Amino acid sequence: MKTIQISLNSIDKVKSFVNDLSKFETDFDLVSGRYVIDAKSIMGIFSLDLSKPIDLNIHAEDNLDEILSVLSKYTA
């Protein structure tokens, strides 16, 4: 598992983020304080405080480099 910090400070960014994650079979979790949300859930993401960076847990082993390159535009 790898953890990175991401910033989702606009509605368009959230939609694009979920679309990018949906291309992968891997599980992704967003962690904000004591809340853990499925990162592929738009409704779940909007329940978080998006004004500050959020931790993204990536549960991948094989294609981690590809995932990180896709997610580079969201890193905080």
Backbone as JSON Lines, residues from 0, in Angstrom:
{"i":0,"aa":"M","n":[0.85,-1.19,0.0],"ca":[0.0,0.0,0.0],"c":[0.89,1.24,0.0]}
{"i":1,"aa":"K","n":[0.47,2.24,-0.77],"ca":[1.18,3.52,-0.81],"c":[0.19,4.62,-0.46]}
{"i":2,"aa":"T","n":[0.65,5.64,0.25],"ca":[-0.19,6.78,0.63],"c":[0.4,8.05,0.05]}
{"i":3,"aa":"I","n":[-0.45,8.83,-0.63],"ca":[-0.03,10.13,-1.15],"c":[-1.07,11.16,-0.71]}
{"i":4,"aa":"Q","n":[-0.68,12.44,-0.74],"ca":[-1.62,13.51,-0.42],"c":[-2.13,14.11,-1.72]}
{"i":5,"aa":"I","n":[-3.45,14.29,-1.79],"ca":[-4.06,14.88,-2.98],"c":[-4.9,16.08,-2.59]}
{"i":6,"aa":"S","n":[-5.17,16.91,-3.59],"ca":[-6.01,18.09,-3.38],"c":[-7.15,18.05,-4.39]}
{"i":7,"aa":"L","n":[-8.38,18.05,-3.89],"ca":[-9.57,18.03,-4.74],"c":[-10.41,19.26,-4.4]}
{"i":8,"aa":"N","n":[-9.99,20.42,-4.9],"ca":[-10.62,21.67,-4.46],"c":[-11.65,22.23,-5.43]}
{"i":9,"aa":"S","n":[-12.11,21.42,-6.4],"ca":[-13.19,21.87,-7.28],"c":[-14.05,20.67,-7.7]}
{"i":10,"aa":"I","n":[-15.27,20.95,-8.09],"ca":[-16.19,19.88,-8.52],"c":[-15.65,19.17,-9.75]}
{"i":11,"aa":"D","n":[-15.11,19.92,-10.71],"ca":[-14.56,19.31,-11.92],"c":[-13.38,18.39,-11.59]}
{"i":12,"aa":"K","n":[-12.57,18.8,-10.63],"ca":[-11.42,18.0,-10.24],"c":[-11.88,16.67,-9.62]}
{"i":13,"aa":"V","n":[-12.95,16.73,-8.82],"ca":[-13.48,15.51,-8.19],"c":[-14.0,14.56,-9.27]}
{"i":14,"aa":"K","n":[-14.75,15.08,-10.23],"ca":[-15.3,14.24,-11.3],"c":[-14.18,13.59,-12.12]}
{"i":15,"aa":"S","n":[-13.18,14.38,-12.46],"ca":[-12.05,13.88,-13.22],"c":[-11.27,12.83,-12.43]}
{"i":16,"aa":"F","n":[-11.09,13.08,-11.14],"ca":[-10.38,12.15,-10.25],"c":[-11.08,10.79,-10.21]}
{"i":17,"aa":"V","n":[-12.4,10.79,-10.0],"ca":[-13.15,9.54,-9.93],"c":[-13.09,8.8,-11.27]}
{"i":18,"aa":"N","n":[-13.19,9.54,-12.38],"ca":[-13.08,8.9,-13.7],"c":[-11.71,8.26,-13.9]}
{"i":19,"aa":"D","n":[-10.66,8.94,-13.47],"ca":[-9.31,8.39,-13.6],"c":[-9.14,7.13,-12.74]}
{"i":20,"aa":"L","n":[-9.65,7.15,-11.51],"ca":[-9.53,5.98,-10.64],"c":[-10.34,4.79,-11.15]}
{"i":21,"aa":"S","n":[-11.46,5.06,-11.81],"ca":[-12.33,3.98,-12.27],"c":[-11.68,3.14,-13.37]}
{"i":22,"aa":"K","n":[-10.61,3.63,-13.96],"ca":[-9.9,2.88,-15.0],"c":[-9.08,1.73,-14.41]}
{"i":23,"aa":"F","n":[-8.87,1.75,-13.1],"ca":[-8.04,0.74,-12.44],"c":[-8.91,-0.2,-11.6]}
{"i":24,"aa":"E","n":[-8.49,-1.46,-11.52],"ca":[-9.18,-2.47,-10.72],"c":[-8.82,-2.36,-9.23]}
{"i":25,"aa":"T","n":[-7.81,-1.57,-8.92],"ca":[-7.27,-1.44,-7.57],"c":[-8.25,-0.73,-6.64]}
{"i":26,"aa":"D","n":[-8.13,-1.0,-5.33],"ca":[-8.92,-0.29,-4.32],"c":[-8.19,0.97,-3.9]}
{"i":27,"aa":"F","n":[-8.96,2.05,-3.73],"ca":[-8.42,3.34,-3.29],"c":[-9.27,3.84,-2.14]}
{"i":28,"aa":"D","n":[-8.63,4.33,-1.08],"ca":[-9.34,4.89,0.07],"c":[-8.87,6.31,0.31]}
{"i":29,"aa":"L","n":[-9.81,7.21,0.58],"ca":[-9.47,8.56,1.01],"c":[-9.61,8.62,2.53]}
{"i":30,"aa":"V","n":[-8.6,9.16,3.2],"ca":[-8.59,9.23,4.65],"c":[-8.52,10.69,5.08]}
{"i":31,"aa":"S","n":[-9.55,11.11,5.8],"ca":[-9.59,12.48,6.31],"c":[-9.98,12.4,7.79]}
{"i":32,"aa":"G","n":[-9.0,12.63,8.66],"ca":[-9.27,12.47,10.09],"c":[-9.59,11.03,10.4]}
{"i":33,"aa":"R","n":[-10.75,10.78,10.99],"ca":[-11.12,9.4,11.31],"c":[-12.04,8.78,10.27]}
{"i":34,"aa":"Y","n":[-12.3,9.5,9.18],"ca":[-13.17,9.0,8.12],"c":[-12.36,8.34,7.01]}
{"i":35,"aa":"V","n":[-12.83,7.17,6.58],"ca":[-12.22,6.46,5.45],"c":[-13.32,6.26,4.41]}
{"i":36,"aa":"I","n":[-13.09,6.79,3.21],"ca":[-14.11,6.79,2.14],"c":[-13.56,6.06,0.92]}
{"i":37,"aa":"D","n":[-14.4,5.32,0.23],"ca":[-14.03,4.72,-1.05],"c":[-13.77,5.87,-2.03]}
{"i":38,"aa":"A","n":[-12.55,5.95,-2.57],"ca":[-12.17,7.06,-3.43],"c":[-12.88,7.05,-4.78]}
{"i":39,"aa":"K","n":[-13.54,5.95,-5.11],"ca":[-14.29,5.89,-6.38],"c":[-15.74,6.34,-6.21]}
{"i":40,"aa":"S","n":[-16.09,6.82,-5.02],"ca":[-17.45,7.26,-4.72],"c":[-17.53,8.79,-4.7]}
{"i":41,"aa":"I","n":[-18.19,9.35,-5.69],"ca":[-18.32,10.81,-5.75],"c":[-19.07,11.33,-4.52]}
{"i":42,"aa":"M","n":[-20.15,10.67,-4.15],"ca":[-20.92,11.11,-2.98],"c":[-20.07,11.04,-1.71]}
{"i":43,"aa":"G","n":[-19.26,10.01,-1.58],"ca":[-18.38,9.89,-0.42],"c":[-17.37,11.01,-0.37]}
{"i":44,"aa":"I","n":[-16.79,11.35,-1.51],"ca":[-15.78,12.41,-1.56],"c":[-16.39,13.74,-1.13]}
{"i":45,"aa":"F","n":[-17.61,14.03,-1.59],"ca":[-18.24,15.3,-1.24],"c":[-18.64,15.37,0.23]}
{"i":46,"aa":"S","n":[-18.59,14.25,0.94],"ca":[-18.88,14.28,2.37],"c":[-17.65,14.69,3.19]}
{"i":47,"aa":"L","n":[-16.49,14.81,2.53],"ca":[-15.25,15.19,3.21],"c":[-15.01,16.69,3.12]}
{"i":48,"aa":"D","n":[-14.11,17.19,3.95],"ca":[-13.69,18.58,3.89],"c":[-12.65,18.7,2.78]}
{"i":49,"aa":"L","n":[-13.03,19.28,1.65],"ca":[-12.15,19.35,0.48],"c":[-11.29,20.61,0.46]}
{"i":50,"aa":"S","n":[-11.35,21.41,1.52],"ca":[-10.58,22.65,1.55],"c":[-9.11,22.4,1.87]}
{"i":51,"aa":"K","n":[-8.79,21.2,2.35],"ca":[-7.39,20.89,2.67],"c":[-7.01,19.55,2.02]}
{"i":52,"aa":"P","n":[-5.71,19.28,1.89],"ca":[-5.28,18.02,1.26],"c":[-5.79,16.8,2.02]}
{"i":53,"aa":"I","n":[-5.99,15.72,1.28],"ca":[-6.53,14.46,1.82],"c":[-5.54,13.35,1.5]}
{"i":54,"aa":"D","n":[-5.4,12.38,2.4],"ca":[-4.54,11.22,2.16],"c":[-5.28,10.21,1.28]}
{"i":55,"aa":"L","n":[-4.59,9.72,0.25],"ca":[-5.13,8.68,-0.62],"c":[-4.3,7.42,-0.41]}
{"i":56,"aa":"N","n":[-4.95,6.35,0.04],"ca":[-4.29,5.05,0.18],"c":[-4.52,4.25,-1.09]}
{"i":57,"aa":"I","n":[-3.43,3.83,-1.71],"ca":[-3.5,3.05,-2.95],"c":[-3.14,1.62,-2.6]}
{"i":58,"aa":"H","n":[-4.07,0.71,-2.79],"ca":[-3.86,-0.71,-2.45],"c":[-3.44,-1.46,-3.72]}
{"i":59,"aa":"A","n":[-2.23,-1.15,-4.22],"ca":[-1.75,-1.76,-5.46],"c":[-0.33,-2.23,-5.29]}
{"i":60,"aa":"E","n":[0.04,-3.22,-6.05],"ca":[1.4,-3.72,-6.06],"c":[2.01,-3.59,-7.46]}
{"i":61,"aa":"D","n":[1.29,-4.08,-8.47],"ca":[1.85,-4.22,-9.81],"c":[1.98,-2.9,-10.58]}
{"i":62,"aa":"N","n":[0.89,-2.21,-10.84],"ca":[0.91,-1.05,-11.73],"c":[0.97,0.28,-10.98]}
{"i":63,"aa":"L","n":[1.73,0.32,-9.9],"ca":[1.8,1.51,-9.05],"c":[2.36,2.72,-9.79]}
{"i":64,"aa":"D","n":[3.38,2.51,-10.64],"ca":[3.96,3.62,-11.39],"c":[2.95,4.26,-12.33]}
{"i":65,"aa":"E","n":[2.16,3.45,-13.0],"ca":[1.12,3.96,-13.91],"c":[0.07,4.75,-13.13]}
{"i":66,"aa":"I","n":[-0.35,4.23,-11.99],"ca":[-1.35,4.91,-11.16],"c":[-0.81,6.25,-10.68]}
{"i":67,"aa":"L","n":[0.43,6.28,-10.2],"ca":[1.01,7.52,-9.7],"c":[1.16,8.56,-10.8]}
{"i":68,"aa":"S","n":[1.46,8.13,-12.03],"ca":[1.57,9.11,-13.12],"c":[0.21,9.7,-13.46]}
{"i":69,"aa":"V","n":[-0.84,8.88,-13.41],"ca":[-2.2,9.4,-13.68],"c":[-2.64,10.37,-12.57]}
{"i":70,"aa":"L","n":[-2.25,10.07,-11.34],"ca":[-2.68,10.87,-10.19],"c":[-1.79,12.08,-9.92]}
{"i":71,"aa":"S","n":[-0.74,12.26,-10.69],"ca":[0.21,13.34,-10.42],"c":[-0.44,14.73,-10.48]}
{"i":72,"aa":"K","n":[-1.47,14.89,-11.3],"ca":[-2.14,16.2,-11.41],"c":[-2.98,16.56,-10.19]}
{"i":73,"aa":"Y","n":[-3.2,15.58,-9.3],"ca":[-4.0,15.82,-8.09],"c":[-3.16,15.93,-6.83]}
{"i":74,"aa":"T","n":[-1.86,15.66,-6.93],"ca":[-1.03,15.67,-5.73],"c":[-0.92,17.06,-5.14]}
{"i":75,"aa":"A","n":[-0.96,17.11,-3.81],"ca":[-0.94,18.4,-3.11],"c":[0.48,18.95,-2.99]}
